[in-house]
Amino acid sequence: CWTMTGDYDFLLHVMVPSVDELNAFVMHRLMRLDGVRDVHTQLVLQNIKGPGHVPLGHLRR
């Protein structure tokens, strides 16, 4: 879970076996938490590149 700036407060990475399981998780777990007003979902269709590193060594003081 990450905190965010902008329109959304949190980003939650959830892995489930099906869209039905995602729906159940959102409706029966997330939406029942105190303080949760809205939930927006996006699905990953394909991973085309794994996590990489951004070179930041030049920023060191």
Kinemage of the C-alpha trace (Angstrom):
@kinemage 1
@onewidth
@group {chain A} dominant
@subgroup {mainchain}
@vectorlist {calphas} color= white
{ca cys a 1} P 0.000 0.000 0.000
{ca trp a 2} L 1.368 3.415 -0.948
{ca thr a 3} L 0.204 6.900 0.018
{ca met a 4} L -0.377 9.162 -2.957
{ca thr a 5} L -0.667 12.785 -3.963
{ca gly a 6} L -3.376 13.957 -6.323
{ca asp a 7} L -6.905 12.654 -6.662
{ca tyr a 8} L -6.368 9.445 -4.662
{ca asp a 9} L -5.013 8.932 -1.150
{ca phe a 10} L -3.768 5.346 -1.399
{ca leu a 11} L -2.635 2.825 -3.991
{ca leu a 12} L -3.211 -0.775 -3.008
{ca his a 13} L -1.688 -3.600 -5.086
{ca val a 14} L -3.992 -6.627 -4.876
{ca met a 15} L -3.488 -9.975 -6.602
{ca val a 16} L -6.580 -12.160 -6.935
{ca pro a 17} L -7.351 -15.186 -9.124
{ca ser a 18} L -10.392 -13.666 -10.856
{ca val a 19} L -12.463 -10.543 -11.375
{ca asp a 20} L -15.153 -12.122 -9.199
{ca glu a 21} L -12.630 -12.420 -6.355
{ca leu a 22} L -11.605 -8.790 -6.889
{ca asn a 23} L -15.237 -7.735 -6.674
{ca ala a 24} L -15.718 -9.723 -3.465
{ca phe a 25} L -12.570 -8.186 -1.945
{ca val a 26} L -13.646 -4.649 -2.830
{ca met a 27} L -17.272 -5.013 -1.776
{ca his a 28} L -16.878 -7.160 1.333
{ca arg a 29} L -13.523 -5.962 2.678
{ca leu a 30} L -12.441 -2.537 1.407
{ca met a 31} L -15.810 -0.814 1.255
{ca arg a 32} L -16.592 -1.913 4.808
{ca leu a 33} L -13.531 -0.198 6.288
{ca asp a 34} L -14.164 2.988 8.230
{ca gly a 35} L -13.102 5.999 6.194
{ca val a 36} L -13.288 4.293 2.785
{ca arg a 37} L -15.687 6.293 0.638
{ca asp a 38} L -14.690 5.382 -2.927
{ca val a 39} L -12.705 2.621 -4.582
{ca his a 40} L -11.335 2.800 -8.124
{ca thr a 41} L -9.852 -0.299 -9.743
{ca gln a 42} L -7.563 -0.905 -12.694
{ca leu a 43} L -6.517 -4.261 -14.092
{ca val a 44} L -3.086 -5.127 -15.466
{ca leu a 45} L -3.458 -6.922 -18.792
{ca gln a 46} L 0.188 -7.762 -19.408
{ca asn a 47} L 3.568 -7.107 -17.829
{ca ile a 48} L 5.831 -5.934 -20.655
{ca lys a 49} L 8.806 -4.903 -18.549
{ca gly a 50} L 9.797 -5.842 -15.031
{ca pro a 51} L 10.791 -3.390 -12.339
{ca gly a 52} L 13.847 -1.394 -13.238
{ca his a 53} L 16.144 1.026 -11.519
{ca val a 54} L 16.448 4.720 -12.210
{ca pro a 55} L 20.073 5.877 -11.861
{ca leu a 56} L 20.156 8.525 -9.130
{ca gly a 57} L 23.792 8.316 -8.065
{ca his a 58} L 24.540 11.708 -9.601
{ca leu a 59} L 22.156 13.306 -7.074
{ca arg a 60} L 24.260 12.406 -4.035
{ca arg a 61} L 25.892 15.268 -2.179
